[in-house]
């Protein structure tokens, strides 16, 4: 069989099988990475979303600290006051199929760094240039509980007074002239005392979904890796079968089964 495998024809098929196996290995790795990403996302939502709130500094001890994927959606508690004069609207933000604004305001803690808080979503006004009204910011000492989120990439440097295009923490720190924590911001869940209700108040952003079941990507990865081995084994089997036929001759065909005679065929005869 080895001598037959080293012929030009079978070396070509071997090369094709190896290329197929390499492609399957890379496709399997791609599905494996998707599985890991989905598993991490599901872990963040299931384990962090309703975990007891902690101080921000236990996760981001200083301004240069960066929020890790494992700490995304961790609940934190802030005690202090808002800086309403520095509030900003983040434009073109979706919520339940509609576009509007998210209202972000620096929150100065009594004992800790100033943190950007996303208080929620406001619908567009008559045009997309600005909302009809912006709910008032509660004053005095407040306790805010929310989820830590990583900052976003800057999408535009175009300045609109009182608005930004993304929650880019470095950009917002420059606009507000605040010594802002840039490792992450807080998506508000509750604030006490609660702000008075208004006709067009803030809408909460929807709870994140953990995404599609991660196990399906693991299954795809295993299938691709099995296909990598299967392609080479199939090629080797065909080579072995050809060698057996060359040595022992082709296998005789199986005899045909006799045609089954039906009762009504006998009666017609």
C-alpha positions, -999 to +999 in steps of 0.1 A: +000+000+000+029+024+008+043+020-028+009+028-042+005+058-018+037+073-031+025+074-067+018+108-082-020+102-083-022+092-046+002+119-035-021+144-051-050+130-032-030+130+000-022+167-006-059+175-011-067+156+021-040+175+041-053+208+028-089+198+037-077+188+072-058+221+078-089+240+067-111+219+091-087+225+120-089+263+115-126+263+111-128+242+143-106+267+161-129+295+149-160+278+163-141+270+195-133+308+200-169+316+194-178+290+220-154+306+245-168+341+238-204+330+242-196+311+274-179+341+289-209+363+279-233+339+295-211+337+326-211+375+329-249+378+327-258+348+349-231+353+376-227+391+377-260+406+368-277+400+402-246+396+424-245+417+455-232+452+447-197+462+457-177+494+458-162+505+424-127+506+439-128+469+446-129+463+408-112+495+395-088+505+422-075+536+403-081+557+373-057+537+351-074+503+358-093+487+330-125+467+333-119+430+325-144+409+306-150+388+338-161+420+357-184+433+330-220+435+344-207+434+380-231+454+403-216+483+421-229+509+446-221+546+446-229+571+473-225+608+464-242+634+441-246+641+404-231+670+386-261+680+365-244+709+348-221+683+331-248+660+318-245+648+282-268+630+257-254+601+237-272+602+204-285+575+181-289+549+208-313+520+201-339+507+227-366+481+218-364+490+181-364+527+185-336+553+185-331+580+210-306+592+235-289+579+266-284+604+295-250+602+311-239+623+340-207+624+361-214+612+397-190+625+424-187+599+451-183+609+488-155+584+491-141+574+457-135+586+422-160+604+400-178+579+379-199+584+347-234+571+352-258+562+324-292+570+339-313+556+310-328+562+276-349+591+262-369+590+230-362+613+201-381+646+199-400+658+168-367+655+150-336+636+158-317+668+167-328+667+203-353+651+227-385+671+236-375+671+273-347+659+295-358+646+329-344+666+358-314+653+376-321+645+413-301+666+437-286+659+471-269+628+484-279+597+465-272+560+465-269+546+430-267+509+422-258+498+387-237+476+364-201+482+353-197+486+316-165+491+295-161+524+277-167+526+240-145+535+210-149+570+197-171+570+166-170+607+157-152+638+168-180+661+156-191+682+185-227+690+191-233+711+222-244+688+251-242+656+230-216+629+222-217+601+196-205+573+219-196+567+256-159+572+251-147+579+286-116+598+277-136+621+254-163+627+280-136+634+306-122+661+283-156+676+276-167+677+313-133+687+327-137+660+353-111+637+367-133+609+356-127+571+361-119+560+326-118+522+332-155+518+330-189+535+336-220+525+355-253+516+338-279+527+365-303+501+379-317+521+408-312+554+426-324+564+461-341+586+467-358+580+434-363+609+410-399+621+407-419+605+379-425+626+347-447+620+317-416+615+295-392+601+319-362+578+315-367+543+302-345+515+315-323+498+290-332+461+285-316+433+303-288+418+283-294+384+267-267+358+272-268+351+235-275+318+217-265+286+234-228+283+234-228+245+232-238+245+195-205+262+187-186+235+207-205+209+187-195+226+154-159+227+165-158+190+173-175+182+140-149+202+120-120+185+138-137+151+132-140+160+095-102+168+094-094+133+106-122+117+086-109+132+053-075+117+057-089+083+069-112+082+039-084+088+015-063+061+031-092+037+030-097+043-007-060+037-014-060+005+007-092-007-012-075-001-045-044-020-034-066-049-023-084-050-056-050-049-075-037-079-054-069-101-051-089-088-079-122-070-077-149-084-054-176-103-072-209-085-073-235-096-049-262-119-065-294-102-072-323-111-049-351-130-066-380-108-075-408-113-050-440-125-066-471-108-053-503-128-048-523-109-074-495-115-099-499-153-095-537-150-099-533-129-130-509-156-144 
